Amino acid sequence: MMKRLLTMAFAAVLVLSVPMSIMAISNEPLYEQGNDKEVTIVVQQSSLFVNNAQGQVLEVVSLTGKQIVKVKIDSPAQRIELNVPKGCYIVKVGKVVRKIAIQ
């Protein structure tokens, strides 16, 4: 019981620490401001489409804090297939952080 309570508290802190302006569950692209090229992350079913992030590292983390996927982006437009159970995850590419839902 205590472990579950601590896990839920950690997940809440993790979610609440992400600024609301960059937290979304949708298929709309998210833009990193201040760069000539904008980093976009688009979710379609269990696939992530990442644009303009060449040379950066993509991380997918569960809401409990467990790292699920860590991939280096090799091309300007890359598709990453996530073989993960349905649920919510945190995706980070460079300075762009996004909460996603896999359905």
Residue pairs with C-beta under 8 A, 6 or more apart in sequence:
7 64
10 64
10 65
11 63
11 64
11 65
14 63
14 65
14 90
15 23
15 63
15 90
15 99
18 90
18 97
18 99
22 30
22 96
22 97
22 98
23 97
23 98
23 99
24 30
24 98
24 99
25 88
25 99
25 100
25 101
27 42
27 43
27 44
28 42
29 38
29 40
29 41
29 42
29 51
30 39
30 40
30 41
30 96
30 98
31 38
31 39
31 40
31 96
32 38
32 39
32 94
32 95
32 96
35 52
37 52
38 52
39 50
39 51
39 52
39 53
39 56
39 93
39 94
39 96
40 49
40 50
40 51
40 52
41 48
41 49
41 50
41 91
41 93
41 96
41 98
41 100
42 48
42 49
42 51
43 49
43 100
43 101
43 102
45 102
45 103
46 81
46 82
46 83
46 84
46 102
47 79
47 80
47 81
47 82
48 58
48 60
48 79
48 80
48 82
48 91
48 100
49 77
49 78
49 79
49 80
50 58
50 73
50 77
50 78
50 79
50 80
50 93
51 76
51 77
51 78
52 76
52 77
53 73
53 78
53 93
53 94
53 96
54 73
54 74
54 75
54 76
55 72
55 73
56 72
56 73
56 93
56 94
57 70
57 71
57 72
57 73
57 93
58 69
58 70
58 71
58 72
58 73
58 80
58 91
58 92
58 93
59 67
59 69
59 70
59 91
59 92
59 93
60 67
60 68
60 69
60 70
60 82
60 84
60 89
60 90
60 91
61 67
61 68
61 89
61 90
61 91
61 92
62 68
62 87
62 89
62 90
63 87
63 88
63 89
63 90
68 82
68 84
68 89
69 80
69 82
69 84
71 80
73 93
82 89
82 102
84 102
85 102
86 102
86 103
87 101
87 102
88 99
88 100
88 101
88 102
89 99
89 100
89 101
89 102
90 97
90 98
90 99
90 100
91 97
91 98
91 99
91 100
92 98
